[in-house]
Amino acid sequence: MPQKLFGTTGIRGLANDLLTPEFCSKVASAFGCYLKEIGAKNKKILVAMDTRTSSEMIKNSVISGLVSVGFDVFDAKIAPTPAVQYSVANGFDGGVMITGSHIPPDRNGMKFFMSDGTEVYGYIEEAIEGIFFSDKIKRSNWKEIGRVFEWDINKAYKEMLVKNGMKGNLKVIVDPGHGTQCLIMPYVLQELGYEVLTINSQIDGFFPGREPEPNLKNLGDLISIMKELDYDIGVAFDCDGDRAIFIDNEGNYLMGDVTGCIIADNLLEKGDTLVTTISTSSLIDYVAEKKGIEVVKTKVGAADVVAESKKKKAKYSFEENGGCIFMDINPARDGGLTTVIMTKIILKKNKKFSEILKEYPKFYQIKEKISCPDNLKQKLTEKIKEIYKKDHRVRKIDETDGVKVFLDDGWILFRASWTEPIFRIFVEAKSKKKADELMDEGKKIDKILKNM
Ligand code: MG
């Protein structure tokens, strides 16, 4: 077992490999003990899960772990992660979401939240790991073992989304990808008066229609339907519903950061601060200059973005993968809020989605990944840095997270994933040809890795 449990987002692994009932229960107990150490007042924790085949098993293990250290558990069953984060602030000491988010169906994970709905990060993760590995779990005596209650959070979450949306005439296709948003978004968009068509909208842990990640490869059906039929916008979600990816009325796939930038342009005003990660498109620098917005770029991962947003009092922030955060409403990446705010922008502008997109300069991005064993990630990162430090073409190297190399006509970001045994390569350029060239160059690290 690794000595570090937490990756970029919570704890993830293969179901019944890392994520056995014993392991998940012990981690949950360690989380409960940590909350008691910092003075949890109400002894109440909210727990929910995504639609994976392993989620119910893990959820029951987590619940056992929590009640064994004295917490009453409120079981919200299947719900999106942003619904959990929105609801935790109503008197809970913390929350746990059982989800593998966008990763393949054989894997799963656990995300942990504090009483204000923000995800645990940094020193809190270390404290929980400390309790876990030192076996300092204090079980309750028989009189203080917690109880379990059923608890609905989806109704309040739906009401919040409707409140933040705009009623109007819009035709929308929703692809929740058999995940948690099956229970939410088709109904919210109908409530807003839109004409709604759904695909992959039945809960199914085998994901028969498509894999959970809402990327270009997996959204082929949604894109084809958007091209064929006359709909204004298509939206797809990952399994836990914190990320929304849009398809325009002509069937074009929008990268998550393009969405993030359009919302920034329409929501923020001069002097506002926006937080995003270093993997975001340079389009945000264009929008920032146009609007007079200050942009802060952090490491990749929602927890870092939210923590920085809190510090900078930023009302809006986003990640390049389609996770937008509206801090004033919900301190979470929220695919539902992103959708109702994007449809509001289209209605207010009274333009076709594709016309709105044409108002922005086009950047070409390519995202790839190569397999990389965990024990070689650090060494590979050092090697890449060493190579580019000697390269005369390089204008700047940013080491906020991995190695981001700025060249005259684009950039390459090399970054180890801490949730999967892979190494990510992102490139961006102003032409497709240059982006292809940069990706060919980036992928050469595969050779370096093979010689290590
Ligand atoms: Mg997710």
Boltz pocket constraint, residues with backbone or C-beta under 6 A from the ligand:
constraints:
  - pocket:
      binder: B
      contacts: [[A, 101], [A, 102], [A, 238], [A, 239], [A, 240], [A, 241], [A, 242], [A, 243]]
      max_distance: 6.0
